[in-house]
């Protein structure tokens, strides 16, 4: 699961794009959720989009790790 701000200055956004492509090549379940205009930590991202990303993360964890 990748949640990544498109303006992350600590970890370049293209790194999560590259990793997602590699995981797909190997058939590894994953999800990439970009948060437009957010930096590292998502603090400056649109609160609605950040909350949606968090909900997607929870759903991913529940689906693949069986945690509720």
N, CA, C and O atoms as CSV, one atom per row, in Angstrom:
chain,resi,resn,atom,element,x,y,z
A,1,UNK,N,N,0.857,-1.162,0.000
A,1,UNK,CA,C,0.000,0.000,0.000
A,1,UNK,C,C,0.902,1.222,0.000
A,1,UNK,O,O,1.742,1.389,0.884
A,2,UNK,N,N,0.721,2.063,-0.987
A,2,UNK,CA,C,1.480,3.301,-1.090
A,2,UNK,C,C,0.509,4.477,-1.048
A,2,UNK,O,O,-0.367,4.588,-1.906
A,3,UNK,N,N,0.655,5.330,-0.083
A,3,UNK,CA,C,-0.045,6.611,-0.073
A,3,UNK,C,C,1.061,7.638,-0.177
A,3,UNK,O,O,1.936,7.722,0.685
A,4,UNK,N,N,1.012,8.415,-1.240
A,4,UNK,CA,C,2.160,9.272,-1.507
A,4,UNK,C,C,1.696,10.637,-2.000
A,4,UNK,O,O,0.926,10.740,-2.955
A,5,UNK,N,N,2.174,11.674,-1.339
A,5,UNK,CA,C,1.915,13.032,-1.798
A,5,UNK,C,C,2.697,13.324,-3.057
A,5,UNK,O,O,3.874,12.981,-3.160
A,6,UNK,N,N,2.048,13.953,-4.009
A,6,UNK,CA,C,2.704,14.219,-5.292
A,6,UNK,C,C,3.813,15.260,-5.174
A,6,UNK,O,O,4.637,15.393,-6.078
A,7,UNK,N,N,3.839,15.995,-4.068
A,7,UNK,CA,C,4.888,17.002,-3.855
A,7,UNK,C,C,5.787,16.639,-2.676
A,7,UNK,O,O,6.325,17.519,-2.004
A,8,UNK,N,N,5.947,15.357,-2.433
A,8,UNK,CA,C,6.812,14.880,-1.354
A,8,UNK,C,C,8.255,15.268,-1.669
A,8,UNK,O,O,8.800,14.856,-2.694
A,9,UNK,N,N,8.869,16.053,-0.798
A,9,UNK,CA,C,10.252,16.488,-0.993
A,9,UNK,C,C,11.250,15.529,-0.351
A,9,UNK,O,O,12.448,15.628,-0.614
A,10,UNK,N,N,10.781,14.599,0.490
A,10,UNK,CA,C,11.669,13.646,1.158
A,10,UNK,C,C,11.841,12.363,0.344
A,10,UNK,O,O,12.954,11.859,0.191
A,11,UNK,N,N,10.746,11.850,-0.167
A,11,UNK,CA,C,10.767,10.639,-0.992
A,11,UNK,C,C,10.121,11.001,-2.326
A,11,UNK,O,O,8.916,11.249,-2.380
A,12,UNK,N,N,10.900,11.034,-3.397
A,12,UNK,CA,C,10.338,11.434,-4.688
A,12,UNK,C,C,9.122,10.577,-5.073
A,12,UNK,O,O,9.123,9.356,-4.913
A,13,UNK,N,N,8.102,11.247,-5.580
A,13,UNK,CA,C,6.855,10.585,-5.945
A,13,UNK,C,C,7.082,9.439,-6.924
A,13,UNK,O,O,6.418,8.406,-6.838
A,14,UNK,N,N,8.009,9.615,-7.845
A,14,UNK,CA,C,8.231,8.573,-8.852
A,14,UNK,C,C,8.748,7.265,-8.248
A,14,UNK,O,O,8.672,6.219,-8.893
A,15,UNK,N,N,9.262,7.311,-7.043
A,15,UNK,CA,C,9.728,6.075,-6.395
A,15,UNK,C,C,8.560,5.139,-6.107
A,15,UNK,O,O,8.692,3.927,-6.279
A,16,UNK,N,N,7.421,5.672,-5.673
A,16,UNK,CA,C,6.268,4.798,-5.431
A,16,UNK,C,C,5.676,4.309,-6.747
A,16,UNK,O,O,5.145,3.200,-6.815
A,17,UNK,N,N,5.763,5.127,-7.791
A,17,UNK,CA,C,5.307,4.697,-9.117
A,17,UNK,C,C,6.165,3.513,-9.577
A,17,UNK,O,O,5.640,2.498,-10.035
A,18,UNK,N,N,7.477,3.655,-9.452
A,18,UNK,CA,C,8.398,2.584,-9.849
A,18,UNK,C,C,8.155,1.310,-9.045
A,18,UNK,O,O,8.111,0.218,-9.612
A,19,UNK,N,N,7.999,1.440,-7.740
A,19,UNK,CA,C,7.790,0.272,-6.887
A,19,UNK,C,C,6.478,-0.427,-7.241
A,19,UNK,O,O,6.423,-1.656,-7.289
A,20,UNK,N,N,5.437,0.339,-7.484
A,20,UNK,CA,C,4.150,-0.258,-7.853
A,20,UNK,C,C,4.268,-1.032,-9.167
A,20,UNK,O,O,3.680,-2.104,-9.313
A,21,UNK,N,N,5.017,-0.498,-10.111
A,21,UNK,CA,C,5.219,-1.201,-11.383
A,21,UNK,C,C,5.965,-2.521,-11.168
A,21,UNK,O,O,5.634,-3.536,-11.781
A,22,UNK,N,N,6.951,-2.497,-10.314
A,22,UNK,CA,C,7.719,-3.726,-10.033
A,22,UNK,C,C,6.856,-4.765,-9.314
A,22,UNK,O,O,6.924,-5.954,-9.625
A,23,UNK,N,N,6.056,-4.318,-8.365
A,23,UNK,CA,C,5.170,-5.249,-7.674
A,23,UNK,C,C,4.182,-5.871,-8.656
A,23,UNK,O,O,3.901,-7.068,-8.590
A,24,UNK,N,N,3.658,-5.058,-9.564
A,24,UNK,CA,C,2.727,-5.561,-10.580
A,24,UNK,C,C,3.399,-6.598,-11.471
A,24,UNK,O,O,2.782,-7.603,-11.823
A,25,UNK,N,N,4.637,-6.369,-11.834
A,25,UNK,CA,C,5.382,-7.321,-12.670
A,25,UNK,C,C,5.497,-8.689,-12.005
A,25,UNK,O,O,5.553,-9.716,-12.682
A,26,UNK,N,N,5.531,-8.691,-10.695
A,26,UNK,CA,C,5.689,-9.935,-9.936
A,26,UNK,C,C,4.381,-10.449,-9.350
A,26,UNK,O,O,4.375,-11.402,-8.572
A,27,UNK,N,N,3.277,-9.814,-9.726
A,27,UNK,CA,C,1.969,-10.280,-9.283
A,27,UNK,C,C,1.693,-10.071,-7.801
A,27,UNK,O,O,0.891,-10.791,-7.208
A,28,UNK,N,N,2.353,-9.091,-7.207
A,28,UNK,CA,C,2.168,-8.823,-5.782
A,28,UNK,C,C,0.984,-7.857,-5.609
A,28,UNK,O,O,0.975,-6.779,-6.203
A,29,UNK,N,N,0.004,-8.236,-4.810
A,29,UNK,CA,C,-1.119,-7.327,-4.571
A,29,UNK,C,C,-0.625,-6.030,-3.931
A,29,UNK,O,O,0.159,-6.048,-2.982
A,30,UNK,N,N,-1.087,-4.937,-4.454
A,30,UNK,CA,C,-0.689,-3.639,-3.929
A,30,UNK,C,C,-1.709,-2.598,-4.373
A,30,UNK,O,O,-2.558,-2.860,-5.225
A,31,UNK,N,N,-1.611,-1.446,-3.796
A,31,UNK,CA,C,-2.442,-0.322,-4.203
A,31,UNK,C,C,-1.618,0.934,-4.024
A,31,UNK,O,O,-0.888,1.073,-3.043
A,32,UNK,N,N,-1.734,1.842,-4.964
A,32,UNK,CA,C,-1.029,3.123,-4.894
A,32,UNK,C,C,-2.070,4.223,-4.896
A,32,UNK,O,O,-2.908,4.293,-5.796
A,33,UNK,N,N,-2.019,5.087,-3.885
A,33,UNK,CA,C,-2.977,6.175,-3.754
A,33,UNK,C,C,-2.206,7.494,-3.736
A,33,UNK,O,O,-1.638,7.866,-2.710
A,34,UNK,N,N,-2.185,8.198,-4.861
A,34,UNK,CA,C,-1.525,9.505,-4.858
A,34,UNK,C,C,-2.419,10.556,-4.203
A,34,UNK,O,O,-3.639,10.535,-4.362
A,35,UNK,N,N,-1.803,11.463,-3.473
A,35,UNK,CA,C,-2.539,12.578,-2.873
A,35,UNK,C,C,-1.993,13.857,-3.513
A,35,UNK,O,O,-0.891,14.298,-3.190
A,36,UNK,N,N,-2.772,14.446,-4.422
A,36,UNK,CA,C,-2.300,15.622,-5.159
A,36,UNK,C,C,-1.874,16.769,-4.241
A,36,UNK,O,O,-2.544,17.091,-3.260
A,37,UNK,N,N,-0.746,17.368,-4.591
A,37,UNK,CA,C,-0.221,18.570,-3.930
A,37,UNK,C,C,0.173,18.375,-2.475
A,37,UNK,O,O,0.458,19.355,-1.786
A,38,UNK,N,N,0.198,17.144,-1.987
A,38,UNK,CA,C,0.603,16.882,-0.602
A,38,UNK,C,C,2.088,16.556,-0.551
A,38,UNK,O,O,2.650,15.977,-1.480
A,39,UNK,N,N,2.703,16.940,0.548
A,39,UNK,CA,C,4.099,16.624,0.775
A,39,UNK,C,C,4.240,15.382,1.634
A,39,UNK,O,O,3.289,14.618,1.803
A,40,UNK,N,N,5.427,15.189,2.171
A,40,UNK,CA,C,5.707,14.052,3.027
A,40,UNK,C,C,4.881,14.177,4.307
A,40,UNK,O,O,4.883,15.231,4.943
A,41,UNK,N,N,4.190,13.131,4.680
A,41,UNK,CA,C,3.346,13.172,5.866
A,41,UNK,C,C,1.925,13.598,5.576
A,41,UNK,O,O,1.049,13.470,6.432
A,42,UNK,N,N,1.687,14.104,4.380
A,42,UNK,CA,C,0.355,14.487,3.902
A,42,UNK,C,C,-0.288,15.622,4.678
A,42,UNK,O,O,-1.455,15.933,4.439
A,43,UNK,N,N,0.430,16.254,5.596
A,43,UNK,CA,C,-0.152,17.303,6.434
A,43,UNK,C,C,-0.749,18.452,5.626
A,43,UNK,O,O,-1.734,19.064,6.041
A,44,UNK,N,N,-0.159,18.738,4.487
A,44,UNK,CA,C,-0.630,19.855,3.680
A,44,UNK,C,C,-1.571,19.422,2.558
A,44,UNK,O,O,-1.921,20.227,1.694
A,45,UNK,N,N,-1.981,18.154,2.570
A,45,UNK,CA,C,-2.900,17.655,1.552
A,45,UNK,C,C,-4.334,18.026,1.859
A,45,UNK,O,O,-4.669,18.384,2.988
A,46,UNK,N,N,-5.169,17.938,0.853
A,46,UNK,CA,C,-6.602,18.185,1.016
A,46,UNK,C,C,-7.141,17.189,2.039
A,46,UNK,O,O,-7.026,15.981,1.832
A,47,UNK,N,N,-7.726,17.666,3.134
A,47,UNK,CA,C,-8.192,16.768,4.196
A,47,UNK,C,C,-9.163,15.696,3.708
A,47,UNK,O,O,-9.156,14.580,4.227
A,48,UNK,N,N,-9.979,16.010,2.742
A,48,UNK,CA,C,-10.928,15.027,2.209
A,48,UNK,C,C,-10.173,13.907,1.498
A,48,UNK,O,O,-10.511,12.734,1.653
A,49,UNK,N,N,-9.147,14.269,0.716
A,49,UNK,CA,C,-8.366,13.258,-0.004
A,49,UNK,C,C,-7.498,12.437,0.944
A,49,UNK,O,O,-7.317,11.235,0.745
A,50,UNK,N,N,-6.968,13.083,1.963
A,50,UNK,CA,C,-6.153,12.370,2.951
A,50,UNK,C,C,-7.026,11.365,3.700
A,50,UNK,O,O,-6.608,10.227,3.914
A,51,UNK,N,N,-8.212,11.762,4.094
A,51,UNK,CA,C,-9.123,10.843,4.789
A,51,UNK,C,C,-9.513,9.683,3.880
A,51,UNK,O,O,-9.587,8.541,4.334
A,52,UNK,N,N,-9.761,9.958,2.613
A,52,UNK,CA,C,-10.097,8.887,1.666
A,52,UNK,C,C,-8.931,7.912,1.532
A,52,UNK,O,O,-9.138,6.701,1.454
A,53,UNK,N,N,-7.712,8.435,1.504
A,53,UNK,CA,C,-6.526,7.576,1.418
A,53,UNK,C,C,-6.402,6.701,2.666
A,53,UNK,O,O,-6.035,5.530,2.572
A,54,UNK,N,N,-6.702,7.257,3.805
A,54,UNK,CA,C,-6.647,6.478,5.052
A,54,UNK,C,C,-7.691,5.370,5.051
A,54,UNK,O,O,-7.426,4.265,5.524
A,55,UNK,N,N,-8.863,5.657,4.528
A,55,UNK,CA,C,-9.904,4.633,4.443
A,55,UNK,C,C,-9.489,3.507,3.495
A,55,UNK,O,O,-9.754,2.335,3.762
A,56,UNK,N,N,-8.839,3.866,2.391
A,56,UNK,CA,C,-8.346,2.852,1.457
A,56,UNK,C,C,-7.280,1.994,2.119
A,56,UNK,O,O,-7.210,0.787,1.886
A,57,UNK,N,N,-6.453,2.620,2.946
A,57,UNK,CA,C,-5.425,1.872,3.663
A,57,UNK,C,C,-6.049,0.866,4.614
A,57,UNK,O,O,-5.626,-0.289,4.671
A,58,UNK,N,N,-7.042,1.297,5.351
A,58,UNK,CA,C,-7.729,0.402,6.276
A,58,UNK,C,C,-8.356,-0.772,5.537
A,58,UNK,O,O,-8.250,-1.916,5.982
A,59,UNK,N,N,-9.004,-0.496,4.416
A,59,UNK,CA,C,-9.617,-1.567,3.623
A,59,UNK,C,C,-8.565,-2.535,3.099
A,59,UNK,O,O,-8.791,-3.745,3.082
A,60,UNK,N,N,-7.415,-2.013,2.671
A,60,UNK,CA,C,-6.326,-2.851,2.172
A,60,UNK,C,C,-5.798,-3.760,3.287
A,60,UNK,O,O,-5.593,-4.956,3.076
A,61,UNK,N,N,-5.585,-3.192,4.452
A,61,UNK,CA,C,-5.095,-3.974,5.589
A,61,UNK,C,C,-6.095,-5.066,5.956
A,61,UNK,O,O,-5.717,-6.213,6.191
A,62,UNK,N,N,-7.344,-4.707,6.000
A,62,UNK,CA,C,-8.370,-5.701,6.337
A,62,UNK,C,C,-8.415,-6.806,5.295
A,62,UNK,O,O,-8.554,-7.978,5.643
A,63,UNK,N,N,-8.301,-6.450,4.030
A,63,UNK,CA,C,-8.369,-7.447,2.962
A,63,UNK,C,C,-7.169,-8.385,2.960
A,63,UNK,O,O,-7.329,-9.601,2.862
A,64,UNK,N,N,-5.975,-7.826,3.067
A,64,UNK,CA,C,-4.782,-8.645,2.875
A,64,UNK,C,C,-4.131,-9.160,4.151
A,64,UNK,O,O,-3.366,-10.123,4.116
A,65,UNK,N,N,-4.431,-8.525,5.269
A,65,UNK,CA,C,-3.815,-8.980,6.517
A,65,UNK,C,C,-4.834,-9.561,7.469
A,65,UNK,O,O,-4.472,-10.092,8.519
A,66,UNK,N,N,-6.099,-9.470,7.118
A,66,UNK,CA,C,-7.135,-10.052,7.948
A,66,UNK,C,C,-7.320,-9.344,9.270
A,66,UNK,O,O,-7.842,-9.924,10.222
A,67,UNK,N,N,-6.892,-8.083,9.336
A,67,UNK,CA,C,-7.025,-7.302,10.563
A,67,UNK,C,C,-8.282,-6.467,10.458
A,67,UNK,O,O,-8.545,-5.863,9.418
A,68,UNK,N,N,-9.062,-6.428,11.529
A,68,UNK,CA,C,-10.278,-5.600,11.480
A,68,UNK,C,C,-10.242,-4.508,12.512
A,68,UNK,O,O,-11.183,-3.720,12.610
